Amino acid sequence: MGSKPLTAESGWHKSSHSGPNGNCVEVAVPAEAVVAVRDSKDPAGPRLHFSPAAWQAFAGAAGGDRLATA
């Protein structure tokens, strides 16, 4: 499956756990092997790209409170 441009119509989704403070990320899947992440306050800004496996590992660790905080 080829990559498609990430636009406002690309299916960006914000977590249902996002609060009203605006400190949120949005996630889109523009291609089968890519998960894109961006800052919801800066939709035209930089994006991070992860493999689905890496994103799933991060999301699982974050959801299970297994990430260390500094």
N, CA, C and O atoms as a CHARMM CRD file, in Angstrom:
* protein
*
  280
    1    1 MET  N      0.85500  -1.18800   0.00000 PROA 1      0.00000
    2    1 MET  CA     0.00000   0.00000   0.00000 PROA 1      0.00000
    3    1 MET  C      0.89200   1.23900   0.00000 PROA 1      0.00000
    4    1 MET  O      1.82900   1.30700   0.79600 PROA 1      0.00000
    5    2 GLY  N      0.64000   2.19900  -0.84500 PROA 2      0.00000
    6    2 GLY  CA     1.44400   3.40400  -0.93500 PROA 2      0.00000
    7    2 GLY  C      1.05900   4.43200   0.11000 PROA 2      0.00000
    8    2 GLY  O     -0.03100   4.39000   0.68100 PROA 2      0.00000
    9    3 SER  N      1.96800   5.34500   0.34500 PROA 3      0.00000
   10    3 SER  CA     1.72200   6.41300   1.30900 PROA 3      0.00000
   11    3 SER  C      0.87700   7.49500   0.64400 PROA 3      0.00000
   12    3 SER  O      1.03700   7.76800  -0.54600 PROA 3      0.00000
   13    4 LYS  N     -0.00800   8.10000   1.39800 PROA 4      0.00000
   14    4 LYS  CA    -0.80500   9.20000   0.87200 PROA 4      0.00000
   15    4 LYS  C     -0.48700  10.46200   1.66400 PROA 4      0.00000
   16    4 LYS  O     -0.06500  10.36300   2.81600 PROA 4      0.00000
   17    5 PRO  N     -0.67300  11.63400   1.09100 PROA 5      0.00000
   18    5 PRO  CA    -0.35100  12.87500   1.80100 PROA 5      0.00000
   19    5 PRO  C     -1.17600  13.00400   3.07800 PROA 5      0.00000
   20    5 PRO  O     -2.34800  12.63200   3.12200 PROA 5      0.00000
   21    6 LEU  N     -0.54000  13.53800   4.10900 PROA 6      0.00000
   22    6 LEU  CA    -1.24600  13.76300   5.37400 PROA 6      0.00000
   23    6 LEU  C     -1.86900  15.15100   5.35100 PROA 6      0.00000
   24    6 LEU  O     -1.16400  16.15600   5.44100 PROA 6      0.00000
   25    7 THR  N     -3.15900  15.20400   5.23400 PROA 7      0.00000
   26    7 THR  CA    -3.89500  16.46000   5.21400 PROA 7      0.00000
   27    7 THR  C     -4.92000  16.42300   6.33700 PROA 7      0.00000
   28    7 THR  O     -5.00900  15.43600   7.06800 PROA 7      0.00000
   29    8 ALA  N     -5.67500  17.47000   6.47200 PROA 8      0.00000
   30    8 ALA  CA    -6.72300  17.51100   7.49100 PROA 8      0.00000
   31    8 ALA  C     -7.74300  16.41000   7.27600 PROA 8      0.00000
   32    8 ALA  O     -8.43000  16.00100   8.21300 PROA 8      0.00000
   33    9 GLU  N     -7.84600  15.92500   6.03600 PROA 9      0.00000
   34    9 GLU  CA    -8.82200  14.89400   5.71700 PROA 9      0.00000
   35    9 GLU  C     -8.24600  13.48400   5.84800 PROA 9      0.00000
   36    9 GLU  O     -8.94000  12.51500   5.53900 PROA 9      0.00000
   37   10 SER  N     -7.00900  13.34500   6.29400 PROA 10     0.00000
   38   10 SER  CA    -6.33600  12.05200   6.32600 PROA 10     0.00000
   39   10 SER  C     -6.77700  11.13000   7.45500 PROA 10     0.00000
   40   10 SER  O     -6.30100   9.99700   7.53600 PROA 10     0.00000
   41   11 GLY  N     -7.63600  11.56300   8.29100 PROA 11     0.00000
   42   11 GLY  CA    -8.07700  10.69600   9.36200 PROA 11     0.00000
   43   11 GLY  C     -7.27200  10.83900  10.63800 PROA 11     0.00000
   44   11 GLY  O     -7.02400   9.85000  11.32700 PROA 11     0.00000
   45   12 TRP  N     -6.86600  12.04000  10.95800 PROA 12     0.00000
   46   12 TRP  CA    -6.18000  12.27500  12.22400 PROA 12     0.00000
   47   12 TRP  C     -7.17800  12.06800  13.35900 PROA 12     0.00000
   48   12 TRP  O     -8.32500  12.50900  13.28400 PROA 12     0.00000
   49   13 HSD  N     -6.72300  11.38900  14.40800 PROA 13     0.00000
   50   13 HSD  CA    -7.59200  11.10600  15.55200 PROA 13     0.00000
   51   13 HSD  C     -6.90900  11.51800  16.84000 PROA 13     0.00000
   52   13 HSD  O     -5.71300  11.29500  17.02500 PROA 13     0.00000
   53   14 LYS  N     -7.68600  12.12200  17.72800 PROA 14     0.00000
   54   14 LYS  CA    -7.20300  12.50400  19.04600 PROA 14     0.00000
   55   14 LYS  C     -7.73400  11.48300  20.04800 PROA 14     0.00000
   56   14 LYS  O     -8.85000  10.98600  19.89600 PROA 14     0.00000
   57   15 SER  N     -6.95500  11.17300  21.04900 PROA 15     0.00000
   58   15 SER  CA    -7.36100  10.20100  22.05200 PROA 15     0.00000
   59   15 SER  C     -8.64600  10.62500  22.75100 PROA 15     0.00000
   60   15 SER  O     -8.88100  11.81200  22.97900 PROA 15     0.00000
   61   16 SER  N     -9.46200   9.65500  23.08400 PROA 16     0.00000
   62   16 SER  CA   -10.67700   9.94300  23.85600 PROA 16     0.00000
   63   16 SER  C    -10.32200  10.34900  25.28400 PROA 16     0.00000
   64   16 SER  O    -11.17200  10.85100  26.02000 PROA 16     0.00000
   65   17 HSD  N     -9.06200  10.13300  25.67500 PROA 17     0.00000
   66   17 HSD  CA    -8.60600  10.52000  27.01900 PROA 17     0.00000
   67   17 HSD  C     -8.05000  11.94300  27.04400 PROA 17     0.00000
   68   17 HSD  O     -7.62800  12.42000  28.09700 PROA 17     0.00000
   69   18 SER  N     -8.04300  12.62100  25.90200 PROA 18     0.00000
   70   18 SER  CA    -7.52200  13.98300  25.84100 PROA 18     0.00000
   71   18 SER  C     -8.40100  14.91100  26.66000 PROA 18     0.00000
   72   18 SER  O     -9.62900  14.83200  26.62600 PROA 18     0.00000
   73   19 GLY  N     -7.74500  15.77900  27.38600 PROA 19     0.00000
   74   19 GLY  CA    -8.47700  16.72600  28.21700 PROA 19     0.00000
   75   19 GLY  C     -8.62000  18.06600  27.52600 PROA 19     0.00000
   76   19 GLY  O     -8.17800  18.22900  26.38900 PROA 19     0.00000
   77   20 PRO  N     -9.23400  19.02700  28.19900 PROA 20     0.00000
   78   20 PRO  CA    -9.47500  20.34700  27.61000 PROA 20     0.00000
   79   20 PRO  C     -8.24700  21.25900  27.61600 PROA 20     0.00000
   80   20 PRO  O     -8.32100  22.37800  27.10700 PROA 20     0.00000
   81   21 ASN  N     -7.11300  20.81000  28.18300 PROA 21     0.00000
   82   21 ASN  CA    -5.93800  21.68200  28.29600 PROA 21     0.00000
   83   21 ASN  C     -5.18100  21.86100  26.98100 PROA 21     0.00000
   84   21 ASN  O     -4.31400  22.73100  26.89700 PROA 21     0.00000
   85   22 GLY  N     -5.47800  21.07600  25.96900 PROA 22     0.00000
   86   22 GLY  CA    -4.84600  21.23100  24.66900 PROA 22     0.00000
   87   22 GLY  C     -3.51800  20.51100  24.51500 PROA 22     0.00000
   88   22 GLY  O     -2.91100  20.57900  23.44600 PROA 22     0.00000
   89   23 ASN  N     -3.04900  19.82600  25.54500 PROA 23     0.00000
   90   23 ASN  CA    -1.79600  19.07200  25.45900 PROA 23     0.00000
   91   23 ASN  C     -2.07900  17.68400  24.91200 PROA 23     0.00000
   92   23 ASN  O     -2.11200  16.70500  25.65700 PROA 23     0.00000
   93   24 CYS  N     -2.28300  17.60900  23.61100 PROA 24     0.00000
   94   24 CYS  CA    -2.70700  16.36000  22.98900 PROA 24     0.00000
   95   24 CYS  C     -1.87100  16.06200  21.76000 PROA 24     0.00000
   96   24 CYS  O     -1.27000  16.94900  21.15400 PROA 24     0.00000
   97   25 VAL  N     -1.85300  14.79800  21.41700 PROA 25     0.00000
   98   25 VAL  CA    -1.28400  14.39300  20.14100 PROA 25     0.00000
   99   25 VAL  C     -2.40000  13.79300  19.31400 PROA 25     0.00000
  100   25 VAL  O     -3.40600  13.31900  19.84200 PROA 25     0.00000
  101   26 GLU  N     -2.20400  13.82300  18.01500 PROA 26     0.00000
  102   26 GLU  CA    -3.14300  13.19800  17.09100 PROA 26     0.00000
  103   26 GLU  C     -2.38600  12.13000  16.31500 PROA 26     0.00000
  104   26 GLU  O     -1.18800  12.26000  16.06300 PROA 26     0.00000
  105   27 VAL  N     -3.09200  11.08400  15.94200 PROA 27     0.00000
  106   27 VAL  CA    -2.49200   9.95200  15.25900 PROA 27     0.00000
  107   27 VAL  C     -3.23800   9.68800  13.96200 PROA 27     0.00000
  108   27 VAL  O     -4.46500   9.78300  13.91000 PROA 27     0.00000
  109   28 ALA  N     -2.48900   9.35500  12.91000 PROA 28     0.00000
  110   28 ALA  CA    -3.06700   8.96300  11.62900 PROA 28     0.00000
  111   28 ALA  C     -2.28300   7.76900  11.10200 PROA 28     0.00000
  112   28 ALA  O     -1.13000   7.55200  11.47500 PROA 28     0.00000
  113   29 VAL  N     -2.92100   7.00200  10.23300 PROA 29     0.00000
  114   29 VAL  CA    -2.26200   5.86200   9.58900 PROA 29     0.00000
  115   29 VAL  C     -2.34000   6.08400   8.07800 PROA 29     0.00000
  116   29 VAL  O     -3.26200   5.60300   7.41900 PROA 29     0.00000
  117   30 PRO  N     -1.35400   6.82200   7.53000 PROA 30     0.00000
  118   30 PRO  CA    -1.39500   7.15000   6.10200 PROA 30     0.00000
  119   30 PRO  C     -0.99800   5.99700   5.18800 PROA 30     0.00000
  120   30 PRO  O     -1.26300   6.04300   3.98700 PROA 30     0.00000
  121   31 ALA  N     -0.37400   4.98000   5.73400 PROA 31     0.00000
  122   31 ALA  CA     0.04500   3.80800   4.95000 PROA 31     0.00000
  123   31 ALA  C      0.06500   2.60400   5.88500 PROA 31     0.00000
  124   31 ALA  O      0.10700   2.75200   7.10600 PROA 31     0.00000
  125   32 GLU  N      0.03500   1.43700   5.31000 PROA 32     0.00000
  126   32 GLU  CA    -0.02800   0.21500   6.10600 PROA 32     0.00000
  127   32 GLU  C      1.13800   0.08900   7.08800 PROA 32     0.00000
  128   32 GLU  O      0.95500  -0.44500   8.18200 PROA 32     0.00000
  129   33 ALA  N      2.31700   0.56200   6.73000 PROA 33     0.00000
  130   33 ALA  CA     3.50700   0.38700   7.56400 PROA 33     0.00000
  131   33 ALA  C      3.91300   1.65200   8.30500 PROA 33     0.00000
  132   33 ALA  O      5.04400   1.74600   8.78200 PROA 33     0.00000
  133   34 VAL  N      3.00900   2.63400   8.41300 PROA 34     0.00000
  134   34 VAL  CA     3.35600   3.91400   9.03600 PROA 34     0.00000
  135   34 VAL  C      2.25000   4.37300   9.98600 PROA 34     0.00000
  136   34 VAL  O      1.06500   4.32600   9.65700 PROA 34     0.00000
  137   35 VAL  N      2.67100   4.81700  11.17500 PROA 35     0.00000
  138   35 VAL  CA     1.77700   5.51500  12.10000 PROA 35     0.00000
  139   35 VAL  C      2.38800   6.90000  12.28000 PROA 35     0.00000
  140   35 VAL  O      3.54400   7.02100  12.68500 PROA 35     0.00000
  141   36 ALA  N      1.62400   7.93400  11.98300 PROA 36     0.00000
  142   36 ALA  CA     2.09700   9.31700  12.08600 PROA 36     0.00000
  143   36 ALA  C      1.50300   9.95800  13.32600 PROA 36     0.00000
  144   36 ALA  O      0.34700   9.71400  13.67300 PROA 36     0.00000
  145   37 VAL  N      2.30900  10.78600  13.99400 PROA 37     0.00000
  146   37 VAL  CA     1.89000  11.45800  15.22900 PROA 37     0.00000
  147   37 VAL  C      2.23600  12.93600  15.10000 PROA 37     0.00000
  148   37 VAL  O      3.32000  13.28800  14.63400 PROA 37     0.00000
  149   38 ARG  N      1.31000  13.80300  15.51500 PROA 38     0.00000
  150   38 ARG  CA     1.56400  15.24400  15.48300 PROA 38     0.00000
  151   38 ARG  C      0.97100  15.90300  16.71600 PROA 38     0.00000
  152   38 ARG  O      0.13700  15.32000  17.40900 PROA 38     0.00000
  153   39 ASP  N      1.41300  17.12900  16.98000 PROA 39     0.00000
  154   39 ASP  CA     0.89600  17.94600  18.07600 PROA 39     0.00000
  155   39 ASP  C     -0.43200  18.54600  17.61300 PROA 39     0.00000
  156   39 ASP  O     -0.48600  19.19400  16.56800 PROA 39     0.00000
  157   40 SER  N     -1.48300  18.33900  18.37200 PROA 40     0.00000
  158   40 SER  CA    -2.79700  18.83400  17.95200 PROA 40     0.00000
  159   40 SER  C     -2.86300  20.35400  17.90000 PROA 40     0.00000
  160   40 SER  O     -3.70600  20.90400  17.19200 PROA 40     0.00000
  161   41 LYS  N     -1.98700  21.04900  18.63900 PROA 41     0.00000
  162   41 LYS  CA    -1.98200  22.51400  18.60700 PROA 41     0.00000
  163   41 LYS  C     -1.25000  23.06100  17.39000 PROA 41     0.00000
  164   41 LYS  O     -1.36100  24.24800  17.08300 PROA 41     0.00000
  165   42 ASP  N     -0.49600  22.20200  16.68700 PROA 42     0.00000
  166   42 ASP  CA     0.29300  22.63300  15.53900 PROA 42     0.00000
  167   42 ASP  C      0.13000  21.62600  14.39500 PROA 42     0.00000
  168   42 ASP  O      1.08700  20.94100  14.03500 PROA 42     0.00000
  169   43 PRO  N     -1.07200  21.53300  13.82400 PROA 43     0.00000
  170   43 PRO  CA    -1.32900  20.51800  12.80800 PROA 43     0.00000
  171   43 PRO  C     -0.45900  20.63300  11.55800 PROA 43     0.00000
  172   43 PRO  O     -0.28300  19.64300  10.84900 PROA 43     0.00000
  173   44 ALA  N      0.08400  21.80000  11.27300 PROA 44     0.00000
  174   44 ALA  CA     0.95500  21.95600  10.10900 PROA 44     0.00000
  175   44 ALA  C      2.41900  21.73800  10.47200 PROA 44     0.00000
  176   44 ALA  O      3.29000  21.78800   9.60400 PROA 44     0.00000
  177   45 GLY  N      2.69000  21.49700  11.74800 PROA 45     0.00000
  178   45 GLY  CA     4.06500  21.34100  12.22200 PROA 45     0.00000
  179   45 GLY  C      4.64000  19.96600  11.93900 PROA 45     0.00000
  180   45 GLY  O      4.08000  19.18500  11.17000 PROA 45     0.00000
  181   46 PRO  N      5.77000  19.68500  12.57600 PROA 46     0.00000
  182   46 PRO  CA     6.45800  18.41300  12.32100 PROA 46     0.00000
  183   46 PRO  C      5.64500  17.21000  12.77600 PROA 46     0.00000
  184   46 PRO  O      4.79400  17.29600  13.66100 PROA 46     0.00000
  185   47 ARG  N      5.93900  16.09000  12.13600 PROA 47     0.00000
  186   47 ARG  CA     5.26700  14.83000  12.45600 PROA 47     0.00000
  187   47 ARG  C      6.31600  13.76400  12.71300 PROA 47     0.00000
  188   47 ARG  O      7.38400  13.76400  12.10100 PROA 47     0.00000
  189   48 LEU  N      6.00500  12.87700  13.60400 PROA 48     0.00000
  190   48 LEU  CA     6.85600  11.72600  13.86100 PROA 48     0.00000
  191   48 LEU  C      6.22400  10.52700  13.18100 PROA 48     0.00000
  192   48 LEU  O      5.00000  10.39100  13.15800 PROA 48     0.00000
  193   49 HSD  N      7.05900   9.65700  12.62600 PROA 49     0.00000
  194   49 HSD  CA     6.56200   8.44900  11.96000 PROA 49     0.00000
  195   49 HSD  C      7.14100   7.23000  12.66100 PROA 49     0.00000
  196   49 HSD  O      8.33900   7.16700  12.93700 PROA 49     0.00000
  197   50 PHE  N      6.28800   6.27700  12.94100 PROA 50     0.00000
  198   50 PHE  CA     6.66300   5.04500  13.63000 PROA 50     0.00000
  199   50 PHE  C      6.15100   3.84100  12.85300 PROA 50     0.00000
  200   50 PHE  O      5.20400   3.94300  12.07300 PROA 50     0.00000
  201   51 SER  N      6.79100   2.70300  13.07800 PROA 51     0.00000
  202   51 SER  CA     6.22400   1.46000  12.55700 PROA 51     0.00000
  203   51 SER  C      5.01700   1.12900  13.43200 PROA 51     0.00000
  204   51 SER  O      4.96100   1.55500  14.58600 PROA 51     0.00000
  205   52 PRO  N      4.05600   0.38400  12.90600 PROA 52     0.00000
  206   52 PRO  CA     2.91100   0.00700  13.73900 PROA 52     0.00000
  207   52 PRO  C      3.32800  -0.74100  15.00800 PROA 52     0.00000
  208   52 PRO  O      2.72300  -0.54800  16.06300 PROA 52     0.00000
  209   53 ALA  N      4.35700  -1.59500  14.91800 PROA 53     0.00000
  210   53 ALA  CA     4.81300  -2.34900  16.09600 PROA 53     0.00000
  211   53 ALA  C      5.39900  -1.41700  17.15400 PROA 53     0.00000
  212   53 ALA  O      5.13600  -1.58900  18.34400 PROA 53     0.00000
  213   54 ALA  N      6.19500  -0.43000  16.72700 PROA 54     0.00000
  214   54 ALA  CA     6.78300   0.51600  17.67700 PROA 54     0.00000
  215   54 ALA  C      5.69300   1.36100  18.33900 PROA 54     0.00000
  216   54 ALA  O      5.73700   1.59500  19.54700 PROA 54     0.00000
  217   55 TRP  N      4.72400   1.81500  17.55800 PROA 55     0.00000
  218   55 TRP  CA     3.64300   2.61500  18.12100 PROA 55     0.00000
  219   55 TRP  C      2.80700   1.79300  19.10500 PROA 55     0.00000
  220   55 TRP  O      2.42300   2.29100  20.16300 PROA 55     0.00000
  221   56 GLN  N      2.52900   0.54400  18.75600 PROA 56     0.00000
  222   56 GLN  CA     1.74100  -0.31800  19.63200 PROA 56     0.00000
  223   56 GLN  C      2.48000  -0.55900  20.94700 PROA 56     0.00000
  224   56 GLN  O      1.86200  -0.56900  22.01200 PROA 56     0.00000
  225   57 ALA  N      3.79300  -0.75100  20.88100 PROA 57     0.00000
  226   57 ALA  CA     4.58000  -0.94600  22.10000 PROA 57     0.00000
  227   57 ALA  C      4.55000   0.30400  22.96900 PROA 57     0.00000
  228   57 ALA  O      4.38100   0.20900  24.18500 PROA 57     0.00000
  229   58 PHE  N      4.71400   1.48400  22.35200 PROA 58     0.00000
  230   58 PHE  CA     4.66700   2.73500  23.11100 PROA 58     0.00000
  231   58 PHE  C      3.29000   2.95400  23.73000 PROA 58     0.00000
  232   58 PHE  O      3.18200   3.24300  24.92100 PROA 58     0.00000
  233   59 ALA  N      2.24500   2.81800  22.92900 PROA 59     0.00000
  234   59 ALA  CA     0.88900   3.05700  23.43000 PROA 59     0.00000
  235   59 ALA  C      0.54300   2.07400  24.54500 PROA 59     0.00000
  236   59 ALA  O     -0.11200   2.45000  25.51800 PROA 59     0.00000
  237   60 GLY  N      0.97200   0.82900  24.41500 PROA 60     0.00000
  238   60 GLY  CA     0.72300  -0.15000  25.46600 PROA 60     0.00000
  239   60 GLY  C      1.44100   0.20200  26.75300 PROA 60     0.00000
  240   60 GLY  O      0.87500   0.07300  27.83900 PROA 60     0.00000
  241   61 ALA  N      2.69200   0.64900  26.63900 PROA 61     0.00000
  242   61 ALA  CA     3.45600   1.03800  27.82700 PROA 61     0.00000
  243   61 ALA  C      2.86700   2.29100  28.46300 PROA 61     0.00000
  244   61 ALA  O      2.76500   2.37800  29.68700 PROA 61     0.00000
  245   62 ALA  N      2.48000   3.26100  27.63800 PROA 62     0.00000
  246   62 ALA  CA     1.90000   4.49900  28.17100 PROA 62     0.00000
  247   62 ALA  C      0.55800   4.22000  28.84400 PROA 62     0.00000
  248   62 ALA  O      0.26600   4.77700  29.90300 PROA 62     0.00000
  249   63 GLY  N     -0.24200   3.37800  28.24600 PROA 63     0.00000
  250   63 GLY  CA    -1.54900   3.06100  28.81400 PROA 63     0.00000
  251   63 GLY  C     -1.45700   2.24200  30.08700 PROA 63     0.00000
  252   63 GLY  O     -2.36500   2.26700  30.91800 PROA 63     0.00000
  253   64 GLY  N     -0.36200   1.52000  30.23900 PROA 64     0.00000
  254   64 GLY  CA    -0.18800   0.68600  31.43600 PROA 64     0.00000
  255   64 GLY  C      0.67500   1.34800  32.48600 PROA 64     0.00000
  256   64 GLY  O      1.09800   0.69500  33.44100 PROA 64     0.00000
  257   65 ASP  N      0.94700   2.64700  32.32500 PROA 65     0.00000
  258   65 ASP  CA     1.79100   3.40100  33.27700 PROA 65     0.00000
  259   65 ASP  C      3.14000   2.74500  33.48200 PROA 65     0.00000
  260   65 ASP  O      3.66000   2.73300  34.59800 PROA 65     0.00000
  261   66 ARG  N      3.72700   2.18700  32.39700 PROA 66     0.00000
  262   66 ARG  CA     5.03500   1.54800  32.50200 PROA 66     0.00000
  263   66 ARG  C      6.14900   2.45500  31.99400 PROA 66     0.00000
  264   66 ARG  O      7.27800   1.99200  31.83200 PROA 66     0.00000
  265   67 LEU  N      5.87100   3.71600  31.74100 PROA 67     0.00000
  266   67 LEU  CA     6.90300   4.64000  31.28800 PROA 67     0.00000
  267   67 LEU  C      7.47000   5.38500  32.47500 PROA 67     0.00000
  268   67 LEU  O      6.72900   5.82200  33.35600 PROA 67     0.00000
  269   68 ALA  N      8.77700   5.53100  32.49900 PROA 68     0.00000
  270   68 ALA  CA     9.44000   6.27600  33.57500 PROA 68     0.00000
  271   68 ALA  C      9.23200   7.76300  33.36600 PROA 68     0.00000
  272   68 ALA  O      9.21500   8.23500  32.23000 PROA 68     0.00000
  273   69 THR  N      9.07900   8.48800  34.42700 PROA 69     0.00000
  274   69 THR  CA     8.97000   9.95200  34.34000 PROA 69     0.00000
  275   69 THR  C     10.20800  10.56000  34.94900 PROA 69     0.00000
  276   69 THR  O     10.74900  10.05400  35.93200 PROA 69     0.00000
  277   70 ALA  N     10.65000  11.64700  34.35900 PROA 70     0.00000
  278   70 ALA  CA    11.87100  12.31200  34.84900 PROA 70     0.00000
  279   70 ALA  C     11.52300  13.41700  35.79800 PROA 70     0.00000
  280   70 ALA  O     12.41400  14.09100  36.31400 PROA 70     0.00000
